[in-house]
Amino acid sequence: MTATAGSAARLYFETGLELPTGRPAPSAVPTAVANFPGDNAIQDLARLSNTVTRWREYDRGGHFPALQAPRELISDIREFFGSLPHTL
């Protein structure tokens, strides 16, 4: 073990102290979620603090999609940024 659990958890603890609700303030930035197997993102929670404009569920890949499903990830990223208005 690397004995880094405390420092890794510190960010979450400090964020909870700064915000009365314990979650980030809502963001107006268009956000995309590519949910690969093994990482169970929850739409309702993601929408609490993000403006989710694109949500994709994949049946292939995993926690490291750039290594496990690179074509799907690249395609998703290109489609998302290609769909944004050029004025952003």
VEXDREN-2710 file (C-alpha; in Angstrom, 1 decimal):
% VEXDREN-2710
k/r/px/py/pz
1/MET/0.0/0.0/0.0
2/THR/1.2/3.5/-0.7
3/ALA/-0.5/5.2/2.3
4/THR/-2.1/7.8/0.1
5/ALA/-5.8/7.2/1.0
6/GLY/-5.8/10.2/3.3
7/SER/-4.4/12.7/0.8
8/ALA/-6.7/11.3/-1.9
9/ALA/-9.8/11.8/0.3
10/ARG/-8.8/15.2/1.5
11/LEU/-10.2/16.9/-1.7
12/TYR/-13.7/15.5/-1.0
13/PHE/-13.5/16.5/2.7
14/GLU/-12.4/20.1/1.9
15/THR/-15.0/20.5/-0.8
16/GLY/-17.7/19.4/1.7
17/LEU/-16.6/22.0/4.2
18/GLU/-16.7/24.8/1.6
19/LEU/-20.2/24.1/0.3
20/PRO/-23.2/24.0/2.6
21/THR/-24.9/21.4/0.4
22/GLY/-21.8/19.2/0.1
23/ARG/-22.0/19.3/-3.7
24/PRO/-20.5/21.7/-6.3
25/ALA/-22.5/24.7/-7.5
26/PRO/-24.4/24.1/-10.7
27/SER/-22.4/24.7/-14.0
28/ALA/-23.9/26.1/-17.2
29/VAL/-21.1/24.5/-19.3
30/PRO/-22.4/21.9/-21.7
31/THR/-21.3/18.5/-20.4
32/ALA/-21.1/15.1/-22.0
33/VAL/-21.0/11.8/-20.2
34/ALA/-19.6/8.6/-21.8
35/ASN/-20.6/5.9/-19.4
36/PHE/-18.5/2.8/-19.9
37/PRO/-19.1/-0.6/-18.1
38/GLY/-17.5/-0.7/-14.7
39/ASP/-18.1/3.0/-14.1
40/ASN/-21.6/3.5/-13.0
41/ALA/-22.4/7.2/-13.5
42/ILE/-25.9/8.2/-12.3
43/GLN/-27.7/10.6/-14.5
44/ASP/-29.8/12.2/-11.7
45/LEU/-26.7/13.0/-9.6
46/ALA/-24.7/14.2/-12.7
47/ARG/-27.5/16.6/-13.6
48/LEU/-27.5/18.2/-10.1
49/SER/-24.3/20.1/-10.8
50/ASN/-23.8/19.8/-14.6
51/THR/-25.7/20.8/-17.7
52/VAL/-25.7/17.4/-19.2
53/THR/-26.4/17.8/-23.0
54/ARG/-25.2/14.4/-24.1
55/TRP/-25.3/11.0/-22.3
56/ARG/-24.0/7.8/-23.9
57/GLU/-24.0/4.3/-22.4
58/TYR/-21.5/1.8/-23.8
59/ASP/-21.5/-1.9/-23.6
60/ARG/-17.8/-2.3/-24.3
61/GLY/-14.8/-0.7/-22.5
62/GLY/-14.3/0.0/-18.9
63/HIS/-12.7/2.3/-16.4
64/PHE/-9.9/3.1/-18.9
65/PRO/-11.8/3.6/-22.2
66/ALA/-8.8/5.2/-24.0
67/LEU/-7.1/1.8/-23.7
68/GLN/-10.1/-0.5/-23.7
69/ALA/-12.4/1.1/-26.3
70/PRO/-10.4/3.9/-28.0
71/ARG/-12.5/4.1/-31.2
72/GLU/-15.8/4.5/-29.2
73/LEU/-14.2/7.1/-27.0
74/ILE/-12.7/9.1/-29.8
75/SER/-15.9/9.0/-31.8
76/ASP/-17.9/10.2/-28.8
77/ILE/-15.6/13.1/-28.1
78/ARG/-15.6/14.2/-31.7
79/GLU/-19.4/14.0/-32.0
80/PHE/-19.8/16.0/-28.8
81/PHE/-17.5/18.8/-29.7
82/GLY/-18.7/18.8/-33.3
83/SER/-22.3/19.4/-32.0
84/LEU/-21.4/22.5/-30.0
85/PRO/-22.0/25.9/-31.4
86/HIS/-18.9/27.5/-32.7
87/THR/-19.5/30.6/-30.6
88/LEU/-18.5/28.9/-27.3
END
